[in-house]
Amino acid sequence: MKSLFTILLISIGCHGLANTIRVGDLEQIHSLRQGIKLSKDGDTVLLGKGVYKEGNIIIDKAICLLGVNGPVLDGDYKYEILTLTGKNIVIRGIYFVNAGYSSMNDYAAIKIIDATGITIENNTISNASFAIHIANSTHSLVRSNTITGTNRSEHSSGNGIHLWKCSNMLIENNSIGGHRDGIYLEFVSQSTIKKNRSEKNIRYGLHFMFSPDNAYLNNTFRNNGAGVAVMYSKKVTMTGNHFEQNWGPSAYGILLKDITDSHIQHNTFFKNTVAIHMEGSSRIEIQKNIFKENGWAVKVQSSCDDNSFHHNNFYGNSFDLATNGTMMLNRFYNNYWDKYEGYDINRDGIGDVPYHPVSMYSMIVEQNPYTLMLFRSFTVQLIDKAEKAIPGLTPEKLMDEKPMMKPLKL
Amino acid sequence: MMKLSKYVLYDILRSKIILAYTIFLFIVSLSMLQMEDNSSKAMLSLLNIVLIVLPLVSLVFTTIHYYNSYEFIELMSSQPMSRTRILLSEFAGVSISLLSAFFIGIGIPVLLYAANDTGFALLFTGGALTLVFTSIAFFASVSARDKARGIGFALLLWFYFALIYDGLVLLILFSFSDYPLEKLTLLLSALNPIDLGRIFIMLKMDVSALMGYTGALYKDFFGSGSGILFTTGIMLLWIILPLWAAIRKFNKKDL
């Protein structure tokens, strides 16, 4: 519905009672600045091939700026390239390079402030500190852009797509890499983030805070410095995402901190150091996910309550579950665990003895990380077996009472 | 020396124990690799065999072989031949037979079903551990005079390396948990060939977990080119040093 709305806006924006203004080397108007100056609401500005170094350009009219044959806007490492404000502006098919960097201002290749109905589509942005920076805006669309950063340090680099105080946004099909955070949201609501690829960013692939009621669908977050971190939000839906190869001492597939009333479904977690790390989170439904070959599939701190994990597949993880206390207020049922060794006499596909996913050794490692050196050693296996037979230190109530015998078809 | 090793090898092959061992390894690894639907779980079971069974068999077989061929060794000593050569050819004969049992029994199934990084790490570790424990067994059997003592000593060594050592490490790590232990854990892992081999395999098998807090240290150290050299070097030391000590003892020994 949201996307329909925005598409409607675009079509109104571009094809109303419009004049077309051509800018380019071979045209009458050579400067983009002049072209925009001449345009009125509803006009289309066609930007021809060439490199334009015109400093900061401000667009505050409802115009449609289209690149023809890949024009390049160069910020000369000094300027913010485009600043948009107002409503119904379309930017499409332009290369943005070398946007400025400042430690005082958040310079961006495209900055959008106090706007509504903006469309940023099919652009390529490289070498920017912030690529697309949107503040205090609504009903906008950012689609199919390719964003590559410079991989500088965490301090001197900005975010790929940065949203602050926005609502009803659609971020779709973008590919982002080499920035501080791939996609960053703060105070954003009723928005959809889908089919994006966020890879090799310095810090997080996706990072949001105080952003309720958003949906994250079919995105891929791979090989980011610290994975994905989501904090202080409620009613978040994450479906069909891939979290892959987020490796490092504090890298997480997803770090959930104070997330409540949310759904995490049909996601794939593959080869992360920690697939899901939960802290202070409540009432999250985690179901039908695949956890494969992660270091730790799930780390649940004892500050979490009322979460339920069910119908997930756990295969080949070094540790299925780790926790830091003996209290456990979360529910686990009907998951498939490849380490389950029980039996199924009545052949209903559900194991007859409960599965305890927390091993003694994972508790030991949680207390003293150096003991990781003994992982998979015979002594450790003996300790684990002894603890399984007579549980003393692992949380007794933490178990899957109805583990599945066969992997679920997901 | 080649001739003597050849006789030792023939002698071992005639006893058929090595043949049984090869078949046992072959059947176990083949059935594990075929039964498990994901090969990583089968590799886990094979890891246990490589780390536990292989050293035990190498130790016990070598010790028994040494005492059984004691008379042959005595006879050879009466010939114009240096004792070093006699012991080295015994070592060569035993280790070649054990190694070929390992590479046929586990190597072929692994190459057929799991020819990946983990598989090759497993084969490397298995081969190295076979040699290390053959060499340790020679030291144990040269040190003890009678058979019962020799086997007892070998078993004790196995217990120490496979079980007790890790318990001690756990104890040390917990007692000194307030101190930075990164360097210490590296040192501790080098002091036990089984641990060293295990960490070498784990680097391929549990990369994700090892990228965690302290694991990253192992990954940086053992995973790099110099780390692989380090592992190989320490393994070689573990092969050479006990053998060297055994030869020294054997040379001075009153047979």
Interface residues (C-beta under 8 A of the other chain):
Chain A: W247 G248 P249 S250 A251 K271 N272 T273 V274 E293 N294 G295 W296 Y315 G316 S318 F319 D338 I364 Q367 N368 P369 Y370 T371 L372 M373 L374 F375 R376 S377 F378 T379 V380 Q381 L382
Chain B: N38 S40 K41 L44 L47 N48 L51 I52 A162 L163 D166 G167 V169 L170 L173 F174 S177 L181 E182 T185 L188 S189 I194 D195 R198 I199 M202 M205 D206 V207 S208 A209 L210 M211 G212 Y213 T214 G215 A216 Y218
